Amino acid sequence: MVNSNGARGPYRKGVERRREIVAAAAELFGESGYTHSSMRELAKRVGLSQALLLHYFSDKEDLLVEVLNLRDSSVADYLADIAESDVATRSREVARHAAEHDGLTSLYIALSAEAVDPDHPAHGYFVDHYRAAQLQTRESAEVNGEPPAGVSPDLVTALGIAVMDGLQIQRQYRPDVDPVAAVDAFWQMVSAARSWWALTAQDACQALPADVSELDGPSNLVVLDHLDSGSPIPQRRAEDDAAEAELPTSHPSQSQ
């Protein structure tokens, strides 16, 4: 028998059954972790004998691949409409997805913790996952401009990913945590830092006297050093003034 979509009845039922098994496995792995989950327990959850379960998936590792694909597909579909957005927008929606899909979030947390073992079947997946996340987050961040002066773009990206993962873990213990608001706050702080440290050497030159040598004392050396390096000029501190006041003053009688 062929249904209206052209798929034969038994085949369609087989596809639906596989989806049910993968969804149940995602839930089980999220609760117990991959290592402590068994095909026997999964078979009970989906109402199949273990032998019939193995007809659909040859082993637990085969099932793990499908479970990870399920999580990736869910996130990708959620972000499809904002693929070209900036990093703050994408991060906000990833956080929203995590908050709305507790089962997949628990799965991600459990598997990422287990998979630090190089022998774990999901280890390679998470290595690739973090590499891709680093690249995608950095590309999105570049839409917003350069990071704060003196800070590596890769470091800002790594911090953004760490904030996201940390919030997902924290929310398992504190359901009142709002990951969307927290992610927004992080990228707002990055943006504020970018503006705060936007005084570059080129900007500073416009504020300096025409002859930089008119500046007296150690501050002159500090400014020149930062102009050469292209880094932002640090704010003068009270202890700098005190240190300069203690320096001996040159007198004509001493120089003769």
SVG drawing of the C-alpha trace seen along z (x, -y; Angstrom):
<svg xmlns="http://www.w3.org/2000/svg" viewBox="-3 -77 83 88">
<polyline fill="none" stroke="black" stroke-width="0.4" points="0.0,0.0 1.3,-3.4 0.3,-6.5 -0.5,-10.0 3.2,-11.0 4.3,-8.0 5.9,-6.1 4.8,-2.6 2.9,-1.9 5.5,0.4 8.4,-1.8 6.7,-4.9 5.9,-3.1 9.6,-2.0 10.7,-5.7 8.3,-6.8 9.4,-4.0 13.1,-5.0 12.2,-8.6 10.4,-7.4 13.4,-5.3 15.8,-8.2 13.6,-10.5 13.4,-8.0 17.2,-7.4 17.8,-11.2 15.7,-11.3 17.4,-8.3 21.0,-9.5 20.1,-12.9 18.9,-11.3 21.5,-8.5 24.3,-9.4 25.4,-7.3 27.7,-5.0 25.1,-4.1 22.2,-3.6 21.4,-0.2 19.6,1.0 17.5,3.2 16.1,0.1 15.6,-1.7 13.6,1.3 11.3,1.2 10.7,-2.5 9.6,-2.1 7.7,1.1 9.9,3.4 11.9,6.5 15.7,5.9 16.0,8.1 13.5,6.0 15.3,2.8 18.5,4.1 16.7,4.6 16.3,0.8 19.8,-0.1 22.6,2.4 24.1,1.1 24.1,-1.7 26.9,-3.6 24.9,-3.6 22.0,-5.1 24.2,-7.7 25.0,-9.1 21.3,-9.6 20.7,-11.2 23.5,-13.8 22.1,-14.4 18.7,-15.0 20.1,-17.7 22.1,-19.4 19.1,-19.4 16.9,-20.9 19.3,-23.8 19.9,-24.4 16.2,-24.5 15.7,-27.0 18.4,-29.3 17.6,-29.0 15.9,-32.4 18.8,-34.3 21.7,-32.6 23.3,-35.9 22.7,-37.7 25.3,-39.1 26.8,-37.1 24.5,-38.6 21.4,-37.7 22.5,-34.1 23.7,-33.6 20.4,-34.8 18.5,-32.3 20.8,-29.4 20.1,-30.2 16.4,-30.4 16.5,-27.0 18.3,-25.5 15.7,-26.9 12.8,-25.6 14.2,-22.1 15.2,-20.8 15.5,-17.2 18.1,-18.1 19.9,-20.4 20.2,-17.7 21.5,-15.3 24.1,-17.9 25.3,-18.4 25.5,-14.7 27.3,-13.7 29.7,-16.6 30.9,-15.7 31.3,-12.0 33.0,-12.6 36.1,-14.3 37.5,-10.7 39.2,-10.3 37.9,-6.7 34.3,-7.8 32.4,-7.4 31.2,-11.0 34.6,-12.5 35.3,-13.3 31.9,-14.8 32.5,-17.3 35.9,-18.2 34.4,-19.1 31.4,-20.7 33.6,-23.2 35.8,-23.9 32.7,-24.7 31.2,-26.8 34.5,-28.8 34.5,-29.5 30.8,-30.4 30.8,-32.6 33.9,-34.5 32.5,-35.1 29.2,-36.4 31.2,-38.5 33.1,-40.2 29.8,-41.7 29.8,-43.8 33.4,-45.0 36.7,-44.4 36.9,-43.2 38.2,-45.5 41.8,-46.6 44.4,-44.2 42.0,-41.3 42.2,-38.4 39.1,-37.7 39.5,-34.0 39.5,-34.7 36.2,-36.7 34.7,-33.9 35.9,-31.2 34.4,-33.3 31.1,-33.6 30.9,-29.8 31.8,-29.2 29.1,-31.6 26.6,-29.6 27.6,-26.2 27.9,-27.4 24.4,-28.8 23.0,-25.5 24.6,-23.7 23.7,-26.3 20.1,-26.2 19.9,-22.5 20.4,-23.5 18.8,-26.9 15.7,-27.0 15.2,-30.7 18.3,-31.6 17.3,-33.4 19.9,-32.2 18.6,-34.6 19.0,-37.7 22.4,-36.5 23.7,-36.0 22.4,-39.4 24.2,-40.9 27.5,-39.3 27.5,-40.6 26.4,-44.0 29.4,-44.1 31.7,-43.1 30.2,-46.0 30.6,-48.4 34.2,-47.3 34.8,-47.9 33.5,-51.4 35.4,-52.1 38.7,-51.1 38.2,-52.5 40.8,-55.3 43.5,-54.0 46.9,-55.5 45.6,-57.3 42.8,-58.9 45.2,-59.8 47.5,-61.6 44.8,-64.1 44.5,-64.9 48.2,-65.4 50.2,-68.6 51.8,-69.2 55.1,-68.5 54.9,-65.4 58.1,-66.4 56.2,-69.1 55.0,-66.3 57.2,-66.1 58.3,-63.1 57.6,-59.4 54.2,-60.0 56.0,-61.1 57.7,-57.7 54.4,-55.9 52.6,-57.8 55.4,-57.3 55.6,-53.6 51.9,-53.1 51.9,-55.2 54.7,-52.9 52.8,-49.8 49.4,-50.9 47.8,-49.9 45.5,-52.2 47.0,-54.7 46.4,-53.7 44.6,-56.0 46.9,-58.0 46.7,-56.8 47.1,-58.7 50.2,-56.5 51.8,-57.6 51.5,-61.3 53.0,-60.4 55.9,-58.5 56.7,-61.4 56.6,-63.9 59.4,-62.0 61.7,-62.1 64.8,-64.5 64.6,-67.7 67.5,-68.7 69.1,-72.2 71.5,-74.2 74.2,-74.0 74.0,-70.2 74.4,-69.9 77.6,-72.1"/>
</svg>
